[in-house]
Amino acid sequence: MGKYQGPDKRKHPRANANFIISYKIQKENADSDLSQSKNVSQGGMLLTTNCYFDKGTHLLMTIRFPFLPNKIKITGEVVSSKEVVKNVIYETRIKFFGLDEAIAAELDSFVKDKINKPQS
């Protein structure tokens, strides 16, 4: 199956960016797992996870963005989770909600800078 060639339906531009993220299902007392983002936008991110998540699952994530001095906690909702390596690696799309407006503006600026920066 080829890469999608249709119109981009995203509300926000997305940039490739790798951040270390700890995440867990919001309502559970389980330990957090570590992951890495693949790309990010003001509205959400794509990250690799070690398990499948049902659409609508709420994840509590702790992220350190390079433009902020401290780690922040973000709640996200799973939009989709797709198996990449059988029973090992999944690409999980997350939509942020309740994101602080100041952080959203910083994130938007970061993404736009990353998109417009010439590749070296």
C-alpha positions in Angstrom: 0.0 0.0 0.0 1.4 3.4 -1.0 1.7 6.6 0.9 -1.5 8.7 1.1 -1.6 11.3 -1.7 -4.9 13.1 -0.8 -5.4 16.4 0.8 -4.0 17.0 4.3 -6.9 17.1 6.8 -4.9 18.2 9.8 -5.8 21.4 11.6 -2.1 22.2 12.5 1.2 21.8 10.7 3.3 18.8 11.8 7.1 18.5 12.1 9.3 15.6 12.6 10.6 15.8 16.2 11.9 13.3 18.7 11.1 13.8 22.4 11.3 11.3 25.2 7.9 10.8 26.7 6.6 8.8 29.7 3.0 7.8 29.4 0.3 5.8 31.1 -3.4 5.3 30.8 -4.9 8.2 32.8 -7.3 6.3 35.1 -4.9 3.4 36.0 -2.3 3.1 38.7 0.1 1.3 36.5 3.7 2.4 36.1 4.5 4.7 33.2 6.2 3.4 30.0 8.8 5.4 28.1 8.5 6.2 24.5 9.7 8.6 21.8 7.7 10.9 19.6 8.1 10.7 15.8 6.3 14.0 15.0 4.4 16.7 16.7 1.9 19.5 16.1 0.1 22.0 18.2 -2.8 19.6 18.3 -1.1 16.2 18.9 1.7 13.8 18.2 2.7 10.5 16.8 4.6 8.3 19.2 5.8 4.7 19.3 4.3 2.5 22.0 4.9 -1.0 23.2 1.2 -2.0 23.1 -2.0 -1.3 21.2 -4.4 1.3 22.6 -8.1 1.5 21.7 -9.3 4.7 20.0 -10.5 7.2 22.7 -8.1 5.9 25.4 -6.8 8.8 27.5 -3.1 8.9 28.2 -1.3 11.0 30.8 2.0 12.0 29.3 5.1 13.7 30.7 7.2 15.5 28.1 10.3 17.7 28.1 10.1 20.0 25.1 13.3 21.8 24.2 11.6 25.2 24.3 10.4 24.8 27.9 12.6 24.7 31.1 10.6 22.0 32.8 8.8 18.8 32.0 5.1 19.2 31.5 2.1 16.9 31.9 -0.2 16.7 28.9 -3.4 14.6 28.5 -4.0 13.1 25.2 -6.6 11.0 23.5 -5.7 8.1 21.2 -6.9 8.7 17.7 -5.5 5.5 16.3 -2.9 2.8 17.1 -1.3 0.7 14.4 0.9 -2.3 14.7 4.4 -1.8 13.1 6.3 -4.8 14.5 4.0 -7.7 15.5 3.3 -7.6 19.2 6.3 -5.2 19.8 5.9 -1.7 18.3 2.9 0.4 17.6 2.5 3.8 16.1 0.0 5.6 18.2 -1.6 8.9 17.2 -2.5 11.3 20.0 -4.7 14.3 20.1 -3.9 16.8 22.9 -6.7 18.2 25.0 -6.8 20.8 27.7 -3.4 22.1 26.5 -2.4 25.4 28.2 -2.7 28.2 25.6 0.8 29.5 26.3 2.3 26.0 25.8 0.2 25.6 22.6 1.6 28.8 21.2 5.2 27.8 22.1 4.6 24.4 20.4 3.1 26.0 17.3 6.1 28.3 17.0 8.5 25.4 17.5 6.8 23.4 14.8 6.7 26.3 12.3 10.4 27.0 12.9 11.3 23.3 12.4 9.2 23.2 9.2 10.8 26.3 7.8 14.4 25.5 8.8 16.5 24.3 5.9 17.6 20.7 6.2 21.4 20.3 6.8 
